[in-house]
Amino acid sequence: MGTGARPIERPLWIAYLAGYLDGEGSFTLWHGVTPAITVSNTFPYVLEALRKEWGGSISLKKRYNDLARTAWEWRVCGDRAVTVANMV
């Protein structure tokens, strides 16, 4: 017997990612020049989905406090960031 899970249709998936970026993302000019979008989270699963969809990179964030949870950051820059912003 299957899991019953259905694949999400692409327009709905992009809408989900757009909402995620709206709530969790940061749209900036990196070094004051290059468009960039970043998202930080303690759960890397959605960050992996963002990387798979639009490229970019995921890196481990530095912990400034021993009590802080481990966190990751997804970042996409330049023309790809512009493409993402236009899609969402």
C-alpha positions in Angstrom: 0.0 0.0 0.0 1.3 3.4 -0.9 1.9 6.4 1.3 -1.1 8.3 -0.2 1.1 11.4 -0.8 0.4 13.2 -4.0 3.0 15.2 -5.9 2.4 19.0 -5.5 1.6 20.7 -8.8 4.2 23.2 -9.9 2.2 26.4 -9.6 1.2 25.4 -6.0 4.8 24.5 -5.2 6.1 27.9 -6.5 3.4 29.6 -4.5 4.5 27.8 -1.3 8.1 28.8 -1.9 7.0 32.4 -2.5 5.2 32.4 0.8 8.2 30.9 2.5 10.5 33.5 1.0 8.1 36.3 2.0 8.1 35.2 5.6 11.6 33.9 6.1 13.7 35.4 3.3 15.8 38.5 3.0 16.0 40.4 -0.3 19.2 42.6 -0.3 22.0 44.0 -2.4 25.0 42.0 -1.4 28.0 44.4 -0.9 25.6 47.1 -2.0 25.7 46.0 -5.6 24.7 42.4 -6.3 21.1 41.3 -5.8 20.9 38.5 -3.3 18.2 36.4 -1.5 19.0 34.6 1.7 17.0 32.3 4.0 18.3 31.0 7.4 16.7 28.2 9.3 17.5 25.5 11.8 15.8 22.9 9.5 17.6 22.5 6.2 14.9 20.7 4.3 13.1 23.6 2.8 16.5 25.2 2.1 17.4 22.1 0.1 14.2 22.5 -1.9 15.1 26.2 -2.6 18.5 25.1 -3.8 17.1 22.4 -5.9 14.6 24.8 -7.5 16.8 27.8 -8.1 20.4 26.9 -7.4 22.5 28.9 -5.0 24.3 27.4 -2.1 23.6 26.3 1.5 26.2 26.9 4.2 26.3 26.2 7.9 25.9 29.5 9.9 28.4 30.4 12.5 27.0 30.0 16.1 27.8 33.1 18.2 26.4 31.4 21.4 26.9 27.9 22.6 23.2 27.7 23.4 22.2 28.6 19.9 20.8 25.9 17.7 22.7 24.8 14.5 21.4 26.8 11.6 21.9 26.8 7.8 21.6 29.6 5.2 20.6 29.3 1.6 21.8 32.1 -0.7 21.3 32.9 -4.3 22.9 36.0 -5.9 23.0 38.0 -9.2 20.9 37.1 -12.1 19.5 34.0 -10.4 18.3 36.2 -7.5 16.5 38.4 -10.0 14.9 35.4 -11.6 13.7 34.1 -8.2 12.3 37.5 -7.3 10.5 37.8 -10.6 9.0 34.3 -10.2 7.7 34.9 -6.7 
